[in-house]
């Protein structure tokens, strides 16, 4: 309890964000870090939305990622993998930039001091692959950032799984990871090294893969792990909503439910749905109306050419291109509806007539 209070105070006062950059330096290339595989791509996504604000925002975000890189990098040790976040520490207070996902995240200085004083357990390994430390805690990031990069590196860059693979404890214990461990030969055949939150992993060589805005074949390779059923003519109409405790919910649901009923949409929350059921659901879905959220990643299991997705963007805070990029990469039909900004309770109003207009447009364009 005391530790949580101290951390909260340090975060709220800004101390915990101001001090680490004074101590640590991120490194993305150099003598110890080299790219053993690298390719550059120039993704192109169309922008033609009814809402001009969406078009403007998505055009700007497209421009920021007009060129992307896929890579497998090699880190020459000795290097340390943090016990909790899995950030890779090099030497002289330097760490590997590609082993973190947020610019405000740094190695734990106090924990590192314990290691330097010989007070932290150490696991020594020769060569490892760095799968994930903490990024894939979210269902979306698990697939769109980590698993796809891993599968891409195996299939496209020829990364060999003849060495231990390091993963964070929380990721390892997640239901999606455990499902893959139980149901796929790929995960069963890997020598997983699970970070225990206390022990540093010290290595002589480390490999890390990354891909951004992946191409269709990369999504297909990853989705194939789940063996989704092939549905030639999907028919289901799904309205994907979020449980109130997670925010981003419609505050006037009683007003929009008649619209959904009128056009035959099922109201579904995949938050607690078993993975097998999610895979089957999206394979059978032809029309998807969904509030922006991690569950939309399940469109990777759909019959892409038959799927139409209408994403509800709850205010300017969530003018996010993730699923627009994904749908365009897969070849799905995509449209977006921008609502009013969310209130303090993370709720927003969705106008019934606006929703009906976009549903009619989606059905007409299928």
N, C-alpha and C positions, 0 to 999 in steps of 0.2 A: 504494500500500500504506500509506504513512504517513498519507495523508488518511483512509483507511478506519479506521485504528487510532485516530486523533484523534476521528473522529466516534463510534466505538464507545465510547471513554472518556467523551466528553461525554454520550452517551445514558445509559450505565450509571450515571454519577454524578448524573444528573438535571439537569446544568447546561444541556444543550441544550433541556430543557423549561421550565426556570425563567426563563431570560433573555429569550427572545422576547416573552412577554407584557408584560415591562417596556418593551419597545421599540415593539411594534406594537399597534394597536387595530383590532378588526374592526368593520366598518360594514355594516348590512343595509338601511338606508334613510336618506334625508336629502336635502340639496340636490342632491347629485351622483347620487343613486340614487333612481329613481322606478319605480313599477310601471305599465307601459303596458297590461298585462292581468293580471287577478287574479280568481280565483274560489275560493270556499270550499265544501268538500264534507264530509259527515258519513258516512263509510263504516261499515257495520254488518256484522259477521261473527259467525256462530253459534259457540258454544262448547259442545260436548257430547262430551267424550272419556271413554273408559273409565278412563284414568289421571287421578286427581284432581289430581296435581301439574302435569300438562300443562294441564288446564282452568284451574287457578288462575293459572298463569304467563301463559297466553294471554289470559285475561280482563284481567289487569293491563296487559299490553302493548296490548290493544285500547283500554283506557281512556286510555292515553297518547296515542293517535292517533285520538280520537273525532272530531276536526275536523282537516282537512288543507287545504292551499292549493296551487293550481296557479298559476303566474305566468310572465310574461315581464317582466323588468326592463330598464331602460335606464340606462346609466351615462354621465354627461356627463364628457367628458375635460377636460384631458388625463389619460389613465390609462395605466398600464403593465401589460403581461402578462409575467409572469416567464418566463425562458427554459426552465426545467425543469419546474416543477410547474404553471405556468399560472395561478398565483394573481394576481388583479387588484389592483394597487397604485393607490390613489387619490392622496392627497397627505398631507403632514405625518404620515408614518408610519402611515397608515391603509390598510386593504385590504378588499376586498369579501368579506364572510362567505360569500356564496353561491358563491364560486369555490373553496372548499375543502370537503373531505368529512369531515375529522377535526379535532376541536377542538385537538389538539396540533400541528397543521400550521400553520406561519407562513412568510411570505416569507423568503428567504435574505438575512440582513442583510449579510453580507460581499459577496455578489454585488451587492446593491443599492448598497453603498458604491462599488463599482467603476463602476457606472453613474453615480453622482453625481459621480465624479471624471473622467468622460468616458472611462473605460477599457473600457467594454462596448459592443459593437456595438448599433445601434438600427435597427429597421425602422419607418418611419412610415407609418401607414395612416389613412384618414378614419373609416369606419364598419366594424365587424366584428361577427360573431356568435361568441360564445365557446362552442365545442362541448364541449371537455374538455381538461384539462391532465394529470391523472394518475388520476382516479377510476376510469375504465373499464379499468384494467389487468387487473382480474379479469373473467373471462367473464360472471359474474353481474352485476356492477356495470356492465359495458359495456352490457348490455341493459336491466337493471331501473332504472338510474339515469340514464344518459346518452342512449343511443339512443332510448329511449321518450320522454324529455322533449323531445328534438329533433323527433321525428316528431309528438308531440302538439302542439307549438308551431306546426308548419307546418299541421297539419290543423285544429286547434281555435282557436288564437289568431291565426292569419293572419300568422305571422312570414314575411317574404319573403326568399327566398334570392338577393337581388340585390346582395349584398355578400360580401366574403371571410369564410371561416369558419376560426377558429383551433383547432388541435388539437395536443396534445402528441406528441412524436416517437415515444415508446414505444407510445402508443395507435395512432398512424398505422401503425406497423410490425406491429401485431398481426395475426394471421391472420384474425380476424373482420372487422377494418376493411378489410384488403386484399381479402377476399372481396367485401364490399359495394362497394368501389371498382371491382372488376373486373366485377361481375355486376348492378349496379343503376343505372338511369338517374339516380336521385336523387343518389347519391354521385359518379357520373361528371360530373354537371353543375355541381358545386360548385367554387368557386375556393378550394381548401384552402391555408391558410397553416400550415406545419408548424414548430413551435417546434424550434430546432436545439440547445437546451441552452446557448447562449452569447448569443444576441441577444434583447434586449427588443423587444417590439412596443408601440409608442407609438400610441395611438388617440385620436381626438376623440369617438368615441361607440361604445358597446359594448352588445350585447344578450345576455342570458342567460336561458334557459328552465329551468323545473323543474316536475316533477309527482311526487307521492308517493301511494302506494297507488292506482295508476291504475285507471280504469274499463275494462270489457271492450273497448270500441271502441278505446281507446288501444293495448291489447295486440294487437288484431287488425290495426290499421294498421301496427304495427311488424313483426309476424310476416309480413305480406304481402310485405315486402321480400324474403324468402327464398323466396317462391313455394312453400310446402309443398304436397305432393300431398294432394288431398282423398280421404281413405279413409273411406268410409261405415261400414264394419264392421271396425274394427281388431281384430286377434286376438293380437298378440304379448304375451308375458309377460316382463318384463325385471326383472332384479335389477341395479341400477346401483351399482357399487362404485368405490372410489378406489385409485389406485396407492399402494403403501406409502410411497413417498418424500414423498407429500403429506399423510400422516397421516390420522386419522379412519378407521382400518381395523379390521376384525374380527380378533381374535387367534385365534379358534377356528373359522376358516372351514371346516375339515374336518368340523366337527360340524353346521354349518348347510347345507352343500352337499347332503346327502341330502334335506333338507326342500325346498330349491329344485328339485332334480331331480324329486322326488315330484309337485310341482304344475306342472312344465313351464316353469320360469323359466330364461331365458338369463342367464348372467353376463356383463355388459358394462361396460367402462370407456370412456367417451367422451373421455378426456383427449387422446388423439392421433388420434381419429377425424376424418376430413375433414368439413367442415361439411355438405356435401351429404348425407353418410351419416347424420349426426346428425338432420338435418331429416326424412329418410325414415324412420329408425328410430322417432322419436317420433310421426310421423304414423300409423305402423302399430301403435303400442302401445296395448293396452287396460288392462293391469294393470302398474303400476310400483311396485316396492319399491326404495327408494333411500336410501342414506346421505346425510345432510345435506351438500350441496355444490353448487358452481356448475352442475354438469351438469343439475340439475333444472329450470333455467330453460328447457330445451328443451321443456317441456310446452306452451309457447306454440305449438308446431307440431302439437300433437295435435288429435284430434277431441274437443274439451272434454267434450261431454255423454256420451261413451263411456268416458272415462278414469277409472280409480281409482288414486289415489296413496297409498301407505303410506310415510311418511317415517320413517326411523330416526334418532332424535335421540340422539347419543352422549354421554349425561350432561348434567348441569345446565348445563355451560358452553355447550352448544349448544341450549338451550331457546329456539329462534329461530323467530319467526313469519313470516319472509320467504315461504316456500313455502306455508305455510298461507294467508296473505293472497292469494298469487298464485292458488292453486287455487280459493279461494272466489270471487275476482274473475272467473276464467274459467268457473266453473260445473262444475269437476271434483269428483268425490267425493274426500274427503281424510280420512286418519286418521294418527295418529302413535304411535310406540312409543318410550318412553324407556328407555335402557339404563343400565348402571352408568357411572360417570365414567371418562373415559379415563385411562390411565396416562401416565408421563413420555414414553413412546415414541409417544403419540397413538394407542394401540390400546385397544380395549374388547372385552368379552365380550358376545356376543349369545346368549341362551338359546334353543336350538332349539325347545323346546316353546312358548315365548312367541311366537317368530316364526311357528310353524305356526298358533297360535291366531289371530293377526292376519291371516295369509293366508287362513285359512278364513273369517274374518269378512268380509274384503274380497271374496272370491269369492261369498259368499252374498248380499252387499248390492248386487252389480252389476246 
